[in-house]
Amino acid sequence: MPNLTRLGLPGDEQSWAALGFTVTDGRFRVGQVECVLGEPAWGFDETHADPDTLGVPYLDSAASESGAAHPNGVTIVDHVVYWVPELDSAVTDLTAVLGVPPRRRFFPRGPEGPEMAFYRVGEPFIEAVTSGLPPALVGVAFMTADLDAAVAAIRAAGGPIGDPKPAVQGGRIAGVWRGHVNWGVAFMEPKPRS
């Protein structure tokens, strides 16, 4: 299985510090993923075809291995949102680049919502979403064990985050005001185990 090991994020150090991340030299690590500030991009530990076919900038290996704890309590990148114009060709290209098929493909928000395909790439998932727009990375969701504590830490750092609400996939989610880094950013906590 390929692993997402690098993720380019828009915004500057101050914007991400306001979301409770410990940022050093334009980088911070979340689990196995090195986050690099600049432009939306990604990188994997292995690819099986040219990643340029995905229409998203590709990041070469990142140098930092630091795994500093973050005040927001984030432990992993849960998923990255990848908009695609049409899902069939995107699934073909993603499967060729990653060397694995999607774990699941369906309409998670019901038949009126967009069709999505989900790829496990190490800790996170890639959530490929039919958008009718050119390919683009448009958002990220981070996982924390205690969403209420994460929201409090983000607000204490000056970050604009909404109140937790139920997430489509179970558990709870809190979104960051989109204008903060002009990208979709959310914080999630897992659904309770039964």
Residue pairs with C-beta under 8 A, 6 or more apart in sequence:
1 100
1 120
1 121
1 122
2 44
2 45
2 46
2 47
2 48
2 98
2 99
2 100
2 121
2 122
3 32
3 44
3 45
3 46
3 121
3 122
3 123
4 32
4 33
4 42
4 43
4 44
4 77
4 80
4 121
4 122
4 123
4 124
4 126
5 32
5 33
5 34
5 43
5 44
5 45
5 61
5 62
5 122
6 33
6 34
6 36
6 41
6 42
6 43
6 44
6 59
6 60
6 61
6 62
7 33
7 34
7 35
7 36
7 41
7 42
7 43
7 59
7 77
7 80
7 140
8 35
8 36
8 37
8 38
8 39
8 40
8 41
8 42
8 57
8 59
8 137
9 16
9 35
9 36
9 37
9 38
9 40
9 140
9 181
9 183
10 37
10 38
10 39
10 40
10 181
10 182
10 183
11 37
11 180
11 181
11 182
11 183
12 37
13 23
13 26
13 37
15 180
15 181
16 23
16 28
16 35
16 37
16 181
17 23
17 157
18 154
18 157
18 158
18 159
18 160
18 180
19 72
19 154
19 157
19 159
19 161
19 176
19 180
19 185
20 70
20 71
20 72
20 73
20 74
20 150
20 153
20 154
20 157
20 159
21 28
21 30
21 35
21 70
21 71
21 72
21 74
22 28
22 68
22 69
22 70
22 71
23 37
24 64
24 66
24 68
25 64
26 36
26 37
26 38
27 34
27 35
27 36
27 37
27 62
27 64
28 35
28 68
28 70
29 35
29 64
29 65
29 66
29 67
29 68
30 70
30 74
30 75
30 76
30 77
30 142
31 75
31 76
31 77
31 123
32 76
32 122
32 123
33 76
33 77
33 122
33 123
33 124
34 62
34 64
35 77
36 59
36 62
39 57
40 56
40 57
40 136
40 137
40 138
40 183
41 56
41 57
41 58
41 59
41 137
42 56
42 57
42 58
42 59
42 80
42 137
43 58
43 59
43 60
43 61
43 62
44 51
44 97
44 98
44 121
45 122
46 99
47 97
47 98
47 99
48 96
48 97
48 98
48 99
49 93
49 96
49 97
50 97
51 58
51 97
52 58
53 93
53 96
53 97
54 82
54 90
54 93
54 94
54 97
54 135
55 134
55 135
55 136
56 82
56 135
56 136
56 137
71 153
71 156
71 157
72 142
72 144
72 150
72 153
72 154
72 157
72 187
73 144
73 145
73 146
73 149
73 150
73 153
74 142
74 143
74 144
74 150
74 187
75 143
75 144
75 145
76 123
76 124
76 142
76 143
77 123
77 124
77 140
77 141
77 142
77 143
78 124
78 125
78 141
78 142
78 143
78 188
79 118
79 124
79 125
79 126
79 127
79 140
79 141
80 124
80 125
80 126
80 127
80 137
80 139
80 140
81 127
81 129
81 137
81 138
81 139
81 140
81 141
81 184
82 90
82 126
82 127
82 128
82 129
82 135
82 136
82 137
82 138
83 129
83 131
83 133
83 134
83 135
83 136
83 137
83 138
84 90
84 128
84 129
84 130
84 131
84 135
85 130
85 131
85 132
85 133
85 134
85 135
86 130
86 132
87 105
87 115
87 116
87 117
87 128
87 130
90 117
90 128
90 130
90 135
91 101
91 102
91 105
91 117
91 128
94 102
94 117
94 119
94 126
94 128
95 101
95 102
98 119
98 121
100 119
100 120
102 117
102 118
102 119
102 128
103 118
103 119
103 120
103 125
104 117
104 118
105 115
105 116
105 117
105 118
106 115
106 116
107 113
107 114
107 115
107 116
108 116
108 168
108 169
109 168
114 129
114 130
114 131
115 129
115 130
116 127
116 128
116 129
116 130
117 128
118 125
118 126
118 127
118 128
119 125
119 126
119 128
138 183
138 184
139 183
139 184
139 185
139 186
140 183
140 184
140 185
140 186
141 173
141 185
141 186
141 187
141 188
142 185
142 186
142 187
142 188
143 187
143 188
143 189
143 190
144 150
144 187
144 188
144 189
145 189
145 190
146 189
147 164
147 172
147 173
147 174
147 187
147 188
147 189
148 164
150 174
150 187
150 189
151 161
151 163
151 164
151 174
151 187
154 161
154 176
154 187
155 161
159 176
159 180
160 176
160 177
160 180
161 174
161 175
161 176
161 177
161 187
162 174
162 175
162 176
162 177
163 174
164 172
164 173
164 174
164 189
165 172
165 173
165 174
166 172
166 173
167 173
167 188
167 191
169 191
170 190
170 191
171 188
171 189
171 190
171 191
171 192
172 188
172 189
173 186
173 187
173 188
173 189
174 186
174 187
174 188
175 184
175 185
175 186
176 185
176 186
176 187
178 184
